[in-house]
Amino acid sequence: MFSLPELQAQLTAFRAKLAEASEHTNRAVELLDEAREVIVNAHEQADAWVPPELAAAVDRLGKDADRLRAADDLVNTYLARL
């Protein structure tokens, strides 16, 4: 069992990892957006083909980012109550 200071330290470390994961997720979304732009710009037609996997990846990363924010909010609320 953790003491209160140990629990707070563990939760603070967890929040740091959540922030790191969020940064990586956001960067992945940026890279996918850049990939979409490159694909569309590479085609000189009005209806450029974009792989459906790209949209699925962007959607999945968006959901992951939402989950990370929700987890961070929960940890923040829990820390505030300690």
C-alpha angles and dihedrals in degrees: 000000000000125000116234094261090048091050091049090050091049092049091047090052089048091051090052089054090048090053090049092050090049091052091051092047092049091049090050090053090050091051092049090050089051090049091052090050092050092049094049094044091049090061115068094200125097094238102051119186115243119184111252089226089067093061090044091052092049090049093048093048090049090055091047090051090051091051092049091051091049091050090049090050091051093050091047091051092047092049091049090054093051 
